């Protein structure tokens, strides 16, 4: 990798909270620090935008909203997404500033509350599929259905609300992000996929839904003409026949192979599917390379010794 390249790094939810771990702010700070320390060799010499997931945090914000109904004003989902951007942006920004200071690397860091434009006619609004928020009992779920909410059952866990997950069309703040990068500033943006907004008569308006973080990251990477998109996840790489007896690691993928395996359902919609689709979107729009791996394997993955590398 050449120095001075534009790179987008998408942090998965596991970068902030690990399975089985108490979901405290302290643990999230510690996990964020460990993840960011792995990124320094890339951040040091390149123009970098960091994006991040927010599913766990938004879920907890929604729980607080429901528990405080009648005591505090209600908050719509798009505002919950914006709140999570502030919460996580603060953790990432502060941790990264401290690491850079310790290593005597003089690079400013800033977190941008990012609005992402979606199509008001996106079919996702008529067919919500993204589970979000707390789990409910069957009786609670039935009451919510009568109130007009879309509900799905997650076997063995309970019932959850489902919301629209529209396709990101454009990053509203892209000119600001690009200007910051040109001034050698590290940018944290499009947290949780960004706040979904529609544009009507040249005015922005928030909508009820959430945007997939990886699809938004690919959209952002394309918009700033990044050469590399790095997607960090809990797995060391992508697999064929995931969690089956014939599971097989994928070290390298072409776009043609990625499209074929996606059609053959090797990549589930709720996990690796959006990551592979994001890679396809980015590379077909001019990107050079996508790396999918865990933060602990990133150093090797950059050398082609680990992870999954996707190219044209």
C-alpha positions as CSV (number, residue, x, y, z in Angstrom):
1,X,0.0,0.0,0.0
2,X,1.3,3.4,-1.0
3,X,1.5,6.3,1.5
4,X,-1.1,9.0,1.3
5,X,-3.9,6.9,0.1
6,X,-7.5,7.6,1.0
7,X,-8.8,4.7,3.1
8,X,-12.1,4.0,4.8
9,X,-12.1,1.7,7.9
10,X,-15.4,0.4,9.1
11,X,-15.4,-0.8,12.7
12,X,-17.8,-3.6,13.5
13,X,-19.8,-3.7,16.8
14,X,-17.4,-6.2,18.2
15,X,-14.7,-3.5,18.2
16,X,-16.6,-1.9,21.0
17,X,-18.2,-4.7,23.0
18,X,-17.3,-8.4,23.1
19,X,-19.7,-11.3,23.4
20,X,-20.3,-12.3,27.0
21,X,-18.8,-9.1,28.3
22,X,-20.6,-6.6,30.6
23,X,-21.7,-3.8,28.3
24,X,-20.2,-1.0,30.4
25,X,-18.8,2.3,29.1
26,X,-15.5,1.3,30.7
27,X,-15.3,-1.9,28.7
28,X,-16.3,-0.1,25.5
29,X,-13.5,2.4,26.0
30,X,-11.0,-0.4,26.6
31,X,-12.1,-2.4,23.5
32,X,-12.1,0.7,21.3
33,X,-8.5,1.5,22.4
34,X,-7.3,-2.0,21.6
35,X,-8.9,-1.9,18.2
36,X,-7.6,1.6,17.3
37,X,-4.0,0.6,18.4
38,X,-4.1,-2.0,15.5
39,X,-5.0,0.8,13.0
40,X,-2.1,3.2,13.8
41,X,0.3,1.9,11.1
42,X,-2.5,2.6,8.5
43,X,-3.6,5.9,10.0
44,X,-0.1,7.2,10.4
45,X,0.6,7.5,6.7
46,X,-2.8,7.8,5.0
47,X,-5.9,9.9,4.7
48,X,-8.4,8.0,6.8
49,X,-12.1,8.0,7.5
50,X,-13.3,5.7,10.3
51,X,-16.9,4.5,10.3
52,X,-18.6,2.4,13.0
53,X,-21.6,0.2,13.9
54,X,-24.1,1.3,16.5
55,X,-26.7,-1.6,16.8
56,X,-26.0,-2.3,20.5
57,X,-25.9,1.4,21.5
58,X,-29.1,2.3,19.6
59,X,-30.8,-0.7,21.1
60,X,-30.0,0.5,24.6
61,X,-31.1,4.1,23.8
62,X,-34.5,2.7,22.7
63,X,-34.8,0.7,25.9
64,X,-34.2,4.0,27.9
65,X,-36.8,5.7,25.7
66,X,-39.4,3.0,26.4
67,X,-38.7,2.8,30.1
68,X,-39.0,6.6,30.5
69,X,-42.2,7.1,28.6
70,X,-44.4,9.5,30.5
71,X,-41.4,10.8,32.4
72,X,-39.3,12.2,29.6
73,X,-40.1,13.2,26.0
74,X,-40.0,10.4,23.4
75,X,-37.2,10.3,20.9
76,X,-37.7,9.1,17.2
77,X,-35.4,6.5,15.8
78,X,-33.4,8.8,13.6
79,X,-32.6,11.0,16.7
80,X,-31.5,7.8,18.5
81,X,-29.0,7.1,15.6
82,X,-27.7,10.7,15.9
83,X,-27.3,10.3,19.7
84,X,-25.3,7.1,19.1
85,X,-23.0,8.9,16.7
86,X,-22.2,11.4,19.5
87,X,-21.6,8.6,22.1
88,X,-19.4,6.5,19.9
89,X,-17.7,9.3,18.1
90,X,-16.6,10.7,21.5
91,X,-15.1,7.3,22.5
92,X,-13.3,6.8,19.2
93,X,-12.1,10.4,18.9
94,X,-10.7,10.6,22.5
95,X,-9.0,7.2,22.4
96,X,-7.4,7.9,19.0
97,X,-6.2,11.4,20.2
98,X,-4.6,9.7,23.3
99,X,-2.9,7.0,21.2
100,X,-1.6,9.5,18.7
101,X,-0.3,11.8,21.4
102,X,1.5,8.9,23.1
103,X,3.2,7.9,19.8
104,X,4.0,11.6,19.1
105,X,2.0,11.5,15.9
106,X,0.7,15.0,15.2
107,X,-2.7,14.4,13.4
108,X,-6.0,16.1,14.4
109,X,-9.1,13.9,14.8
110,X,-12.7,15.0,14.4
111,X,-16.1,13.3,14.6
112,X,-18.8,14.4,12.1
113,X,-22.5,13.9,12.8
114,X,-23.4,12.5,9.4
115,X,-26.6,12.6,7.5
116,X,-27.1,10.1,4.7
117,X,-29.7,10.7,2.0
118,X,-32.0,7.8,1.1
119,X,-34.8,7.5,-1.4
120,X,-38.2,8.2,0.1
121,X,-39.6,5.6,-2.3
122,X,-37.1,2.9,-1.2
123,X,-39.0,-0.4,-1.0
124,X,-37.5,-1.0,2.4
125,X,-40.1,1.5,3.9
126,X,-42.9,-0.8,2.8
127,X,-41.1,-4.0,3.8
128,X,-39.2,-3.3,7.1
129,X,-36.7,-6.1,7.9
130,X,-34.1,-4.8,10.3
131,X,-34.6,-6.0,13.9
132,X,-33.9,-3.3,16.5
133,X,-34.4,-2.5,20.2
134,X,-35.4,-4.7,23.1
135,X,-36.9,-8.2,23.0
136,X,-40.6,-8.7,23.8
137,X,-42.8,-11.5,25.0
138,X,-45.5,-12.9,22.6
139,X,-48.3,-11.0,24.4
140,X,-46.3,-7.7,24.3
141,X,-45.5,-8.3,20.6
142,X,-49.2,-8.8,19.8
143,X,-50.1,-5.5,21.5
144,X,-47.3,-3.7,19.5
145,X,-48.7,-5.2,16.3
146,X,-52.1,-3.7,17.1
147,X,-50.4,-0.4,17.6
148,X,-49.0,-0.6,14.1
149,X,-45.5,-1.8,14.7
150,X,-43.8,-4.4,12.5
151,X,-42.6,-7.3,14.6
152,X,-40.4,-10.4,13.9
153,X,-39.7,-13.5,16.0
154,X,-36.1,-14.4,16.6
155,X,-36.3,-18.1,17.7
156,X,-35.3,-18.8,21.2
157,X,-34.9,-15.1,22.0
158,X,-38.3,-13.5,21.7
159,X,-39.9,-10.8,19.5
160,X,-38.5,-7.5,18.2
161,X,-39.6,-4.5,16.3
162,X,-38.3,-4.4,12.7
163,X,-37.7,-1.1,10.9
164,X,-36.8,-0.1,7.3
165,X,-33.2,-0.3,6.2
166,X,-33.0,1.9,3.1
167,X,-30.1,1.9,0.6
168,X,-27.7,4.9,1.1
169,X,-27.7,7.1,-1.9
170,X,-25.4,10.0,-0.9
171,X,-23.5,11.3,2.1
172,X,-24.8,14.8,2.7
173,X,-21.6,16.0,4.5
174,X,-19.2,14.6,1.9
175,X,-17.7,17.9,0.8
176,X,-16.8,18.7,4.5
177,X,-15.3,15.2,5.0
178,X,-13.2,15.6,1.8
179,X,-12.0,19.0,2.9
180,X,-10.9,17.7,6.3
181,X,-9.0,14.8,4.6
182,X,-7.2,17.3,2.4
183,X,-6.0,19.1,5.5
184,X,-4.6,15.8,6.9
185,X,-7.4,15.5,9.5
186,X,-8.6,12.0,10.6
187,X,-12.3,11.9,10.3
188,X,-14.9,9.7,12.1
189,X,-18.1,9.7,10.1
190,X,-21.3,7.8,9.0
191,X,-21.6,6.2,12.4
192,X,-24.2,3.5,12.5
193,X,-24.7,4.0,8.7
194,X,-25.5,7.7,9.3
195,X,-28.8,9.4,10.1
196,X,-31.2,8.5,7.4
197,X,-32.7,11.6,5.7
198,X,-34.8,12.3,2.6
199,X,-34.6,15.4,0.5
200,X,-37.8,17.2,-0.5
201,X,-38.0,20.6,-2.1
202,X,-34.3,21.1,-1.3
203,X,-35.0,20.4,2.4
204,X,-33.7,17.5,4.5
205,X,-36.0,15.5,6.7
206,X,-35.1,12.6,9.0
207,X,-37.0,9.3,8.5
208,X,-37.8,6.3,10.6
209,X,-35.1,3.6,9.8
210,X,-31.5,2.6,10.0
211,X,-28.9,2.3,7.3
212,X,-26.5,-0.6,7.1
213,X,-23.1,0.6,8.3
214,X,-21.1,-1.3,5.6
215,X,-23.2,-0.1,2.7
216,X,-22.9,3.5,4.0
217,X,-19.1,3.0,4.4
218,X,-18.9,1.8,0.7
219,X,-21.0,4.8,-0.4
220,X,-18.7,7.2,1.6
221,X,-15.5,5.5,0.2
222,X,-16.8,5.9,-3.3
223,X,-17.7,9.5,-2.8
224,X,-14.3,10.5,-1.6
225,X,-12.5,8.4,-4.3
226,X,-10.9,6.1,-1.7
227,X,-8.7,3.4,-3.0
228,X,-9.2,0.9,-0.1
229,X,-12.1,-0.1,2.1
230,X,-11.3,-2.1,5.2
231,X,-14.2,-3.8,7.0
232,X,-13.4,-5.1,10.5
233,X,-15.6,-7.8,11.9
234,X,-15.6,-10.5,14.5
235,X,-14.4,-13.2,12.1
236,X,-10.9,-13.4,10.7
237,X,-12.2,-13.7,7.2
238,X,-15.2,-14.6,5.0
239,X,-16.1,-18.3,4.6
240,X,-17.9,-20.6,2.2
241,X,-20.4,-22.8,3.9
242,X,-20.2,-20.8,7.1
243,X,-20.5,-22.8,10.3
244,X,-21.0,-26.0,8.4
245,X,-18.8,-29.1,8.4
246,X,-17.4,-28.1,5.1
247,X,-16.7,-24.5,6.1
248,X,-13.8,-23.1,4.0
249,X,-11.8,-19.8,4.4
250,X,-11.8,-17.4,1.5
251,X,-8.5,-15.7,1.1
252,X,-9.1,-13.9,-2.2
253,X,-12.2,-13.0,-4.2
254,X,-12.9,-11.4,-7.5
255,X,-16.1,-9.4,-8.1
256,X,-17.5,-12.2,-10.3
257,X,-16.9,-14.8,-7.6
258,X,-18.3,-12.5,-4.9
259,X,-21.5,-12.0,-6.9
260,X,-21.9,-15.8,-7.5
261,X,-21.3,-16.8,-3.9
262,X,-23.8,-14.1,-2.8
263,X,-26.4,-15.5,-5.1
264,X,-25.7,-19.0,-3.8
265,X,-26.5,-17.7,-0.2
266,X,-23.0,-18.3,1.2
267,X,-23.2,-14.9,2.9
268,X,-26.2,-14.5,5.3
269,X,-28.1,-11.2,5.0
270,X,-27.7,-10.5,8.7
271,X,-23.9,-10.9,8.9
272,X,-21.5,-11.3,5.9
273,X,-24.0,-10.5,3.2
274,X,-24.0,-6.7,3.5
275,X,-20.2,-6.7,3.7
276,X,-19.8,-8.6,0.5
277,X,-22.4,-6.4,-1.2
278,X,-20.6,-3.3,0.0
279,X,-17.3,-4.6,-1.4
280,X,-19.1,-5.2,-4.8
281,X,-20.6,-1.7,-4.8
282,X,-17.2,-0.1,-3.9
283,X,-15.1,-1.9,-6.5
284,X,-17.6,-1.6,-9.3
285,X,-17.6,2.1,-8.6
286,X,-13.9,2.5,-9.0
287,X,-12.4,1.3,-5.7
288,X,-9.2,-0.8,-5.9
289,X,-9.5,-3.2,-2.9
290,X,-11.6,-4.3,0.0
291,X,-10.2,-6.2,3.0
292,X,-12.5,-8.1,5.4
293,X,-11.0,-9.3,8.6
294,X,-10.8,-8.9,12.4
295,X,-8.8,-6.1,14.0
296,X,-6.3,-8.7,15.4
297,X,-5.6,-10.0,11.9
298,X,-5.4,-6.7,10.2
299,X,-1.6,-6.4,10.1
300,X,-1.3,-9.8,8.3
301,X,-4.3,-9.1,6.1
302,X,-2.6,-5.9,4.8
303,X,0.2,-8.2,3.6
304,X,-2.3,-10.7,2.1
305,X,-1.5,-13.3,4.8
306,X,-4.9,-13.3,6.5
307,X,-8.4,-12.0,6.0
308,X,-10.4,-11.9,2.7
309,X,-9.2,-9.5,0.0
310,X,-11.7,-8.6,-2.8
311,X,-10.5,-7.0,-6.0
312,X,-11.9,-6.5,-9.5
